Amino acid sequence: MVFQKSTMLYINKSTLKFEDKRVKPSQLNTSTAEPLVQFVKDDPSEWGKKNRPSEELSAALKAPTSSDAKAKAVFEHCSGLMHNLMNEPVTETLIEDTSQPIIELAECIIADEEVSGSLLRITSHDYYTYTHCVNVGVKSLLIAKHILKTSDDNLMKDLGVGFFLHDIGKSKVDPGILNKPGKLSDEEFTIMRNHPERGAQLLKRANSLDEIRKITVLQHHEKIDGSGYPYGLKGKEFHQFGQICALADIYDALTAERSYKQGMTVFEALKLMKDKMSHHFDEKLFNSFIQLFIKESVQGGIS
């Protein structure tokens, strides 16, 4: 379903499934003469095997080591996984096989409070697409865990996959645009703004565009006041899951170091978001986001 302004999704609380009460589900528009992205047909690969959590990762998580050491192992494995994903030809098998290790890694993040706190403090300050995907994936999951307070592990695992894949459309954007040091031209910015729809199209062609992934992929640049993209969603059209991903996305962009700017501290980023961007999100959700960092700052020394 494309999230046009007239389209809204609701959660059926008894089943935790999404329902569209206003319009029938519609397909993404793939009727253009030249699709946004070219989907590569499946070919045999060792993708799934080489990206499942390694024996070293499993051993690190079970070892009597510090939560910081365990968090580092999870983060490094996630980084390797996303680096490979963003640099491989996208196939149906690739996306299917990528989901399972993300789910297993999400379980690590969800289950251990101390490891979760350590992960919140671990951020790669190098702004590459794959490290950004990891930063946003991890922090979105931690925010969702804090805000939703749900005991539904399946929902959290599905969210984990959606959060980590939110920027998959950037795999089809010219690296020269992605890594350009400085302001993009109008033409380059237009290309960049297409990446949510590119990502949704890739997942659709891989038969992997479920409702949660639609939300995270298509909505992570929306704003509750309607000033975001690609659809200018307003109010309740901007789903809570999309807002969570958008919060983590903006936070990571502010704290990451670029060749042309120094990354902000946690305090500086949160202050700027509160002073300049709080109207982009639901007030209660945004305050919960701030409280998560305050809590971890007191307990774990975030600075």
C-alpha positions as CSV (number, residue, x, y, z in Angstrom):
1,M,0.0,0.0,0.0
2,V,1.4,3.4,-0.9
3,F,1.0,5.9,1.9
4,Q,-0.9,8.6,0.1
5,K,-2.4,11.4,2.2
6,S,-5.8,9.7,2.0
7,T,-4.4,6.4,3.4
8,M,-4.2,5.5,7.1
9,L,-3.2,2.3,8.8
10,Y,-4.6,1.2,12.2
11,I,-3.4,-1.6,14.5
12,N,-5.9,-4.2,15.5
13,K,-4.8,-4.6,19.1
14,S,-6.2,-8.1,19.4
15,T,-4.1,-9.4,16.6
16,L,-1.4,-6.8,16.3
17,K,-2.0,-6.7,12.6
18,F,-2.4,-3.7,10.4
19,E,-5.8,-2.8,8.9
20,D,-6.6,-0.1,6.4
21,K,-10.1,1.1,7.3
22,R,-10.5,3.7,4.6
23,V,-9.2,2.3,1.3
24,K,-8.4,-1.1,-0.1
25,P,-4.7,-1.9,-0.3
26,S,-3.1,-0.7,-3.5
27,Q,0.1,-1.8,-5.1
28,L,3.1,0.3,-5.6
29,N,3.2,1.8,-9.1
30,T,5.4,-0.3,-11.2
31,S,3.8,0.5,-14.5
32,T,6.3,3.2,-15.5
33,A,8.3,2.5,-18.7
34,E,11.6,2.6,-16.7
35,P,11.3,1.4,-13.1
36,L,13.2,3.3,-10.4
37,V,15.3,0.2,-9.7
38,Q,16.3,-2.9,-11.6
39,F,15.6,-6.1,-9.6
40,V,18.3,-8.8,-10.1
41,K,17.0,-12.3,-10.4
42,D,18.1,-14.8,-7.8
43,D,21.4,-16.6,-8.2
44,P,22.9,-19.2,-5.9
45,S,25.0,-17.7,-3.2
46,E,26.3,-18.3,0.3
47,W,24.7,-15.1,1.5
48,G,22.6,-16.5,4.2
49,K,25.3,-18.8,5.6
50,K,28.0,-16.1,5.8
51,N,25.8,-13.5,7.4
52,R,24.1,-15.6,10.1
53,P,25.5,-14.7,13.5
54,S,28.9,-16.4,13.6
55,E,30.2,-18.8,16.2
56,E,32.4,-16.0,17.5
57,L,29.4,-13.7,18.0
58,S,27.4,-16.5,19.7
59,A,30.3,-17.2,22.0
60,A,30.8,-13.5,22.8
61,L,27.1,-13.2,23.8
62,K,27.2,-16.2,26.0
63,A,30.7,-15.5,27.6
64,P,31.0,-14.0,31.1
65,T,32.2,-10.7,29.7
66,S,31.0,-7.2,30.2
67,S,27.9,-5.9,28.5
68,D,30.0,-3.4,26.6
69,A,32.0,-6.3,25.1
70,K,28.8,-8.1,24.1
71,A,27.4,-4.9,22.6
72,K,30.5,-4.3,20.6
73,A,30.3,-7.8,19.1
74,V,26.6,-7.3,18.1
75,F,27.4,-3.9,16.6
76,E,30.4,-5.1,14.6
77,H,28.4,-8.1,13.2
78,C,25.5,-5.8,12.3
79,S,28.0,-3.5,10.5
80,G,29.4,-6.3,8.4
81,L,26.0,-7.6,7.6
82,M,24.7,-4.2,6.4
83,H,27.9,-3.4,4.5
84,N,27.5,-6.6,2.5
85,L,23.8,-6.0,1.9
86,M,24.3,-2.5,0.6
87,N,27.0,-3.6,-1.8
88,E,25.5,-6.8,-3.3
89,P,23.0,-7.0,-6.2
90,V,19.6,-7.2,-4.6
91,T,17.9,-10.5,-5.1
92,E,14.9,-12.2,-3.5
93,T,17.1,-14.7,-1.8
94,L,19.4,-12.0,-0.5
95,I,16.6,-10.1,1.2
96,E,15.0,-13.3,2.6
97,D,18.3,-14.6,4.0
98,T,19.2,-11.2,5.4
99,S,16.1,-11.0,7.5
100,Q,16.9,-14.1,9.7
101,P,20.2,-12.8,11.0
102,I,18.7,-9.4,11.7
103,I,15.9,-11.2,13.7
104,E,18.6,-13.1,15.7
105,L,20.5,-10.0,16.3
106,A,17.3,-8.2,17.3
107,E,16.7,-10.9,19.9
108,C,20.1,-10.1,21.5
109,I,19.1,-6.4,21.6
110,I,15.7,-7.0,23.1
111,A,16.6,-9.6,25.7
112,D,19.4,-8.0,27.7
113,E,18.9,-4.7,29.5
114,E,22.6,-4.1,30.1
115,V,23.6,-4.9,26.6
116,S,20.8,-2.6,25.4
117,G,22.2,0.2,27.5
118,S,25.7,-0.4,26.1
119,L,24.3,-0.4,22.5
120,L,22.7,3.0,23.1
121,R,26.1,4.4,23.9
122,I,27.8,2.7,20.9
123,T,27.6,4.7,17.7
124,S,29.9,4.6,14.7
125,H,30.6,8.3,14.0
126,D,31.6,7.6,10.4
127,Y,28.6,8.4,8.3
128,Y,28.5,5.6,5.7
129,T,25.2,4.2,4.5
130,Y,25.8,0.8,6.1
131,T,26.9,2.2,9.5
132,H,24.0,4.6,9.4
133,C,21.6,1.7,8.9
134,V,23.1,-0.1,11.9
135,N,22.9,3.0,14.1
136,V,19.3,3.7,13.1
137,G,18.4,0.0,13.3
138,V,19.8,-0.5,16.8
139,K,18.5,2.8,18.2
140,S,15.1,2.4,16.7
141,L,14.7,-1.0,18.3
142,L,15.8,0.4,21.7
143,I,13.4,3.3,21.3
144,A,10.6,0.9,20.4
145,K,11.4,-1.3,23.3
146,H,11.3,1.7,25.6
147,I,8.1,3.3,24.2
148,L,6.0,0.3,23.2
149,K,6.7,-1.8,26.3
150,T,5.3,-4.8,24.5
151,S,5.9,-8.4,25.4
152,D,5.2,-9.4,21.7
153,D,8.7,-10.7,20.6
154,N,7.4,-11.3,17.1
155,L,6.4,-7.7,16.7
156,M,9.8,-6.5,17.9
157,K,11.6,-8.9,15.6
158,D,9.5,-7.7,12.6
159,L,10.3,-4.1,13.6
160,G,14.0,-4.9,13.8
161,V,14.0,-6.1,10.2
162,G,12.1,-3.0,9.1
163,F,14.3,-0.6,11.0
164,F,17.6,-2.1,9.6
165,L,16.2,-2.2,6.1
166,H,14.8,1.4,6.2
167,D,17.5,2.8,3.8
168,I,17.8,-0.2,1.4
169,G,16.7,2.2,-1.4
170,K,20.1,3.9,-1.1
171,S,21.7,0.8,-2.5
172,K,20.4,2.1,-5.9
173,V,21.7,5.7,-5.4
174,D,25.0,6.8,-7.0
175,P,27.7,6.6,-4.3
176,G,29.0,9.9,-5.5
177,I,25.7,11.5,-4.3
178,L,25.5,9.5,-1.1
179,N,29.1,10.4,-0.1
180,K,29.2,13.9,-1.5
181,P,31.0,16.3,1.0
182,G,28.7,19.2,1.3
183,K,25.3,20.4,0.0
184,L,23.6,18.5,-2.8
185,S,22.4,20.2,-5.9
186,D,18.7,20.4,-6.6
187,E,19.0,17.5,-9.0
188,E,21.0,15.4,-6.6
189,F,18.6,16.1,-3.8
190,T,15.6,15.0,-6.0
191,I,17.4,11.7,-6.6
192,M,18.2,11.3,-2.9
193,R,14.5,12.0,-2.0
194,N,13.5,9.0,-4.2
195,H,15.2,6.5,-2.0
196,P,12.2,5.6,0.2
197,E,10.2,4.7,-2.9
198,R,13.2,2.9,-4.4
199,G,13.5,0.8,-1.3
200,A,9.8,-0.1,-1.2
201,Q,10.0,-1.1,-4.8
202,L,13.0,-3.3,-4.2
203,L,11.2,-5.1,-1.3
204,K,8.0,-5.4,-3.3
205,R,9.8,-7.1,-6.2
206,A,11.4,-9.4,-3.7
207,N,8.0,-10.3,-2.2
208,S,9.3,-8.8,1.1
209,L,7.2,-5.7,1.5
210,D,5.0,-6.4,4.6
211,E,3.2,-3.7,6.4
212,I,5.9,-2.9,8.9
213,R,8.5,-2.6,6.2
214,K,6.2,-0.3,4.2
215,I,6.0,2.0,7.2
216,T,9.7,2.1,8.0
217,V,10.9,2.3,4.4
218,L,8.4,4.8,3.2
219,Q,7.9,7.0,6.3
220,H,11.3,7.5,7.8
221,H,11.6,11.0,6.3
222,E,8.0,12.1,7.0
223,K,7.0,14.8,9.6
224,I,3.8,15.1,11.5
225,D,3.2,18.6,10.3
226,G,3.2,17.4,6.6
227,S,6.5,18.9,5.7
228,G,8.3,15.6,5.1
229,Y,8.6,13.3,2.1
230,P,7.8,11.4,0.0
231,Y,4.1,11.8,0.7
232,G,3.8,14.8,3.1
233,L,1.9,12.8,5.7
234,K,0.1,14.6,8.4
235,G,-1.0,13.8,12.0
236,K,-2.1,10.2,12.4
237,E,-1.1,9.4,8.8
238,F,2.5,9.4,10.2
239,H,2.6,6.1,11.9
240,Q,4.2,5.6,15.3
241,F,6.7,3.1,13.9
242,G,7.6,5.6,11.1
243,Q,8.1,8.3,13.8
244,I,10.4,6.0,15.8
245,C,12.6,5.3,12.7
246,A,12.6,9.0,11.8
247,L,13.7,10.0,15.3
248,A,16.6,7.6,15.2
249,D,17.4,8.7,11.6
250,I,17.6,12.4,12.5
251,Y,19.5,11.8,15.7
252,D,22.2,9.7,13.9
253,A,22.5,12.4,11.2
254,L,23.2,15.0,13.8
255,T,25.7,13.0,15.9
256,A,27.6,11.6,12.9
257,E,30.8,13.2,11.8
258,R,31.2,14.2,8.1
259,S,34.1,15.5,6.2
260,Y,32.6,18.9,6.3
261,K,31.2,19.0,9.9
262,Q,31.8,17.7,13.4
263,G,29.2,15.4,14.9
264,M,27.1,16.9,17.8
265,T,27.3,15.5,21.3
266,V,24.2,13.6,22.6
267,F,23.2,16.7,24.6
268,E,23.6,19.1,21.6
269,A,21.6,16.8,19.3
270,L,18.8,16.3,21.7
271,K,18.6,20.0,22.5
272,L,18.5,20.9,18.9
273,M,15.8,18.3,18.2
274,K,13.7,19.6,21.1
275,D,14.1,23.3,20.2
276,K,13.8,23.0,16.5
277,M,12.2,19.7,15.5
278,S,9.7,18.6,18.3
279,H,6.8,19.7,16.1
280,H,7.8,17.0,13.6
281,F,6.7,14.2,15.9
282,D,3.9,13.3,18.3
283,E,4.7,15.1,21.6
284,K,4.3,12.1,23.9
285,L,6.5,9.9,21.7
286,F,9.2,12.6,21.4
287,N,9.2,13.1,25.1
288,S,9.6,9.4,25.6
289,F,12.6,9.5,23.2
290,I,14.2,12.2,25.3
291,Q,13.6,10.3,28.5
292,L,15.3,7.2,27.1
293,F,18.5,9.1,26.8
294,I,18.1,10.8,30.2
295,K,17.6,7.4,31.8
296,E,20.7,5.9,30.1
297,S,22.7,9.0,30.9
298,V,22.0,8.6,34.6
299,Q,22.6,4.8,34.6
300,G,25.4,4.4,32.0
301,G,27.1,7.7,31.6
302,I,26.0,8.9,28.2
303,S,27.5,12.3,27.5
